[in-house]
Amino acid sequence: MARINWLKKLGPGLLFAGAAIGVSHLVQSTRAGADFGFGLIWALVLIHIVKYPFFQFGPRYATATGESLLDGYKRLGKGVLITYFILNIATMFTIQAAVTIVTAGLAANLFGITTNPIIWSILITLICVTLLIVGKYKLLDNLMKIIIITLTLSTIIALIIAAYNTPSTYNFTQVLPKGSVEIGFLIAFLGWMPAPLDISIWQSLWAIEKQKDKSNEFTTKQAIFDFNIGFVATLILGICFVSLGAIVMNHSGEIFSGSATQFSKQLISLYTENLGSKTTIFIAAAAFTTMFSTTITTLDASPRAMTKTFELLTKKYYKNMYWFWISFLAIGTISILVFFMSEMGVLIKIATILSFLTAPFFAIINYILISGKHTPKKWRPSIFLKIMSWFGILFLISFSIWYLFSL
């Protein structure tokens, strides 16, 4: 019973993992392993360290103050909130389109009803919207616990078997990509690893929702612990996916396709080549479930954030605003896919680079807010966390400048 109660207390941290463990892991991490072997492990670990404080500030601020980061942004000035509104409009459709098209490709391979990714994208979007209407936050909370546990176990087992079945020795020499193409991939890899920084805002909104559940106390201490579990899971699984790409795909001569359907076939083969053909249905189902969880999580979070932002800017409450933004996002996503469906790789790269270039803004604002007068002194960051934050901000700004001059 104690274990069940402990699991019930988890929530936003696993939603973070559900949103993060998607394209960044199944696509970008696998591709990193395939192209660079184990050479980008340094980048994977470093970006987790760099982004950690700014993600953690989301649930920390929300549970310490009882308000979301968006409320805090308004306290810092209306211009901050307007900037977020503009940045979110610029990225939300592309991000949703990227995760939806990958999910659609996996669905086409798993169910085989049709190979048309647009049809699958529309169907998946409609299913997600329906589930959110019926189940709302509680459904996301419960669903993610099952998905993350299942995904973690299956991925670790797949990696162990792949390593055991591959007799060759491995080269763990770390590399720094050179040339515009490789540097562009590195930025894209870092942009969504483990996730875009604006997910800290989603975290704060989910933490507020979690606090509404009176059956389980969700304190600031519990929120930080909950987040750490989800964050560590994303790091472990990121290393696993890079390793799988390195073990199975590196030096294989195979190049990842830009087509969602074809890429999904390659992704499933990555597992079944080592686990055996009989496991194909289970691997395909696990991969689809992972991406489906990311799709439904992002489809909930962006409209939730935009609704809150619009209400704060207009100082009015709108009863159906959440459903307006979900509809708007769904229509915009499908519209983008009609024009970009043949180039999934380009679509993902655009979204990830945009996320990386906007990361310094969210890092700076989150740090100012959590360190300022609006946060109770007890829950302001320690000296160590402040140093981590300063390093993170400097890294994100420097890397963004380096990328822009490398174009």
VENBEL-V509305 format. One record per residue. RES is the residue in one letter. SS is DSSP state (H for helix, E for strand, L for the rest). PSI is psi in radians with two decimals (* if undefined). Layout:
res/ss/psi
RES/SS/PSI
RES/SS/PSI
//
This chain:
res/ss/psi
M/L/-0.67
A/H/-0.69
R/H/-0.68
I/H/-0.76
N/H/-0.66
W/H/-0.72
L/H/-0.63
K/H/-0.53
K/H/-0.35
L/L/2.60
G/L/-1.53
P/H/-0.57
G/H/-0.69
L/H/-0.52
L/H/-0.65
F/H/-0.83
A/H/-0.72
G/H/-0.67
A/H/-0.62
A/H/-0.74
I/L/1.48
G/L/-1.97
V/H/-0.71
S/H/-0.57
H/H/-0.99
L/H/-0.60
V/H/-1.12
Q/H/-0.77
S/H/-0.73
T/H/-0.75
R/H/-0.66
A/H/-0.77
G/H/-0.68
A/H/-0.69
D/H/-0.60
F/H/0.09
G/L/-2.33
F/L/0.15
G/L/-0.29
L/L/0.29
I/H/-0.64
W/H/-0.74
A/H/-0.68
L/H/-0.86
V/H/-0.76
L/H/-0.76
I/H/-0.51
H/H/-0.74
I/H/-0.75
V/H/-0.77
K/H/-0.28
Y/H/-0.93
P/H/-0.71
F/H/-0.54
F/H/-0.78
Q/H/-0.52
F/H/-0.40
G/H/-1.12
P/H/-0.52
R/H/-0.87
Y/H/-0.76
A/H/-0.83
T/H/-0.44
A/H/-0.49
T/H/-0.34
G/L/0.21
E/L/2.78
S/L/2.95
L/H/-0.55
L/H/-0.68
D/H/-0.70
G/H/-0.66
Y/H/-0.70
K/H/-0.62
R/H/-0.51
L/H/-0.21
G/L/2.44
K/H/-0.53
G/H/-0.59
V/H/-0.77
L/H/-0.67
I/H/-0.70
T/H/-0.78
Y/H/-0.75
F/H/-0.78
I/H/-0.79
L/H/-0.68
N/H/-0.69
I/H/-0.64
A/H/-0.39
T/H/-0.42
M/H/-0.67
F/H/-0.73
T/H/-0.73
I/H/-0.81
Q/H/-0.67
A/H/-0.70
A/H/-0.81
V/H/-0.57
T/H/-0.71
I/H/-0.59
V/H/-0.74
T/H/-0.71
A/H/-0.72
G/H/-0.71
L/H/-0.70
A/H/-0.69
A/H/-0.68
N/H/-0.54
L/H/-0.78
F/H/-0.50
G/L/0.23
I/L/-0.77
T/L/2.65
T/L/0.08
N/L/1.93
P/H/-0.46
I/H/-0.76
I/H/-0.79
W/H/-0.67
S/H/-0.77
I/H/-0.79
L/H/-0.79
I/H/-0.73
T/H/-0.76
L/H/-0.71
I/H/-0.77
C/H/-0.78
V/H/-0.74
T/H/-0.79
L/H/-0.67
L/H/-0.59
I/H/-0.73
V/H/-0.86
G/H/-0.48
K/H/-2.60
Y/H/-0.67
K/H/-0.66
L/H/-0.77
L/H/-0.77
D/H/-0.85
N/H/-0.71
L/H/-0.69
M/H/-0.54
K/H/-0.73
I/H/-0.78
I/H/-0.83
I/H/-0.73
I/H/-0.81
T/H/-0.79
L/H/-0.76
T/H/-0.85
L/H/-0.80
S/H/-0.65
T/H/-0.76
I/H/-0.73
I/H/-0.74
A/H/-0.72
L/H/-0.74
I/H/-0.79
I/H/-0.71
A/H/-0.77
A/H/-0.69
Y/H/-0.62
N/H/-0.07
T/L/1.86
P/L/-0.27
S/L/2.71
T/L/2.78
Y/L/2.56
N/L/2.02
F/L/0.27
T/L/2.24
Q/L/2.50
V/L/2.67
L/L/1.98
P/L/2.52
K/L/2.67
G/H/2.71
S/H/-0.65
V/H/-0.84
E/H/-0.70
I/H/-0.68
G/H/-0.70
F/H/-0.73
L/H/-0.77
I/H/-0.74
A/H/-0.70
F/H/-0.79
L/H/-0.49
G/H/-0.70
W/L/0.28
M/L/2.08
P/L/-0.25
A/L/2.85
P/L/2.57
L/L/-0.38
D/L/-0.14
I/H/-0.32
S/H/-0.56
I/H/-0.75
W/H/-0.72
Q/H/-0.75
S/H/-0.66
L/H/-0.72
W/H/-0.63
A/H/-0.69
I/H/-0.74
E/H/-0.70
K/H/-0.65
Q/H/-0.37
K/L/-0.32
D/L/1.73
K/L/-0.20
S/L/-0.31
N/L/2.08
E/L/2.27
F/L/1.51
T/L/3.04
T/H/-0.71
K/H/-0.76
Q/H/-0.66
A/H/-0.72
I/H/-0.73
F/H/-0.77
D/H/-0.78
F/H/-0.75
N/H/-0.66
I/H/-0.84
G/H/-0.67
F/H/-0.77
V/H/-0.65
A/H/-0.70
T/H/-0.64
L/H/-0.83
I/H/-0.81
L/H/-0.54
G/H/-0.78
I/H/-0.68
C/H/-0.78
F/H/-0.67
V/H/-0.75
S/H/-0.72
L/H/-0.74
G/H/-0.70
A/H/-0.73
I/H/-0.75
V/H/-0.71
M/H/-0.51
N/L/2.31
H/L/0.26
S/L/-0.29
G/L/-0.08
E/L/2.40
I/L/2.36
F/L/2.40
S/L/2.65
G/L/-0.15
S/L/2.33
A/H/-0.75
T/H/-0.81
Q/H/-0.71
F/H/-0.69
S/H/-0.67
K/H/-0.75
Q/H/-0.68
L/H/-0.79
I/H/-0.66
S/H/-0.54
L/H/-0.68
Y/H/-0.91
T/H/-0.41
E/H/-0.53
N/H/-0.50
L/H/-0.27
G/L/2.60
S/H/-0.44
K/H/-0.32
T/H/0.02
T/H/-0.84
I/H/-0.64
F/H/-0.70
I/H/-0.75
A/H/-0.72
A/H/-0.72
A/H/-0.76
A/H/-0.73
F/H/-0.77
T/H/-0.69
T/H/-0.86
M/H/-0.56
F/H/-0.71
S/H/-0.67
T/H/-0.72
T/H/-0.82
I/H/-0.56
T/H/-0.80
T/H/-0.59
L/H/-0.49
D/H/-0.75
A/H/-0.80
S/H/-0.85
P/H/-0.62
R/H/-0.74
A/H/-0.72
M/H/-0.61
T/H/-0.84
K/H/-0.74
T/H/-0.79
F/H/-0.69
E/H/-0.68
L/H/-0.66
L/H/-0.63
T/H/-0.19
K/L/0.61
K/L/2.67
Y/L/2.27
Y/L/2.08
K/L/-0.73
N/L/0.33
M/H/-0.65
Y/H/-0.77
W/H/-0.52
F/H/-0.81
W/H/-0.61
I/H/-0.78
S/H/-0.76
F/H/-0.77
L/H/-0.74
A/H/-0.80
I/H/-0.76
G/H/-0.68
T/H/-0.87
I/H/-0.65
S/H/-0.75
I/H/-0.73
L/H/-0.50
V/H/-0.59
F/H/-0.40
F/H/0.14
M/L/-0.46
S/L/-0.18
E/L/1.21
M/H/-0.69
G/H/-0.75
V/H/-0.74
L/H/-0.82
I/H/-0.71
K/H/-0.72
I/H/-0.83
A/H/-0.74
T/H/-0.66
I/H/-0.72
L/H/-0.71
S/H/-0.69
F/H/-0.74
L/H/-0.42
T/L/-0.10
A/H/-0.73
P/H/-0.63
F/H/-0.88
F/H/-0.62
A/H/-0.83
I/H/-0.81
I/H/-0.76
N/H/-0.69
Y/H/-0.79
I/H/-0.73
L/H/-0.81
I/H/-0.40
S/H/-0.16
G/L/-2.98
K/L/-0.33
H/L/-0.24
T/L/2.30
P/L/2.45
K/H/-0.63
K/H/-0.54
W/H/0.21
R/L/2.66
P/L/2.58
S/L/3.00
I/H/-0.73
F/H/-0.75
L/H/-0.57
K/H/-0.75
I/H/-0.75
M/H/-0.71
S/H/-0.78
W/H/-0.78
F/H/-0.76
G/H/-0.78
I/H/-0.79
L/H/-0.73
F/H/-0.84
L/H/-0.71
I/H/-0.81
S/H/-0.75
F/H/-0.62
S/H/-0.74
I/H/-0.75
W/H/-0.74
Y/H/-0.79
L/H/-0.63
F/H/-0.20
S/H/-0.15
L/L/*
//
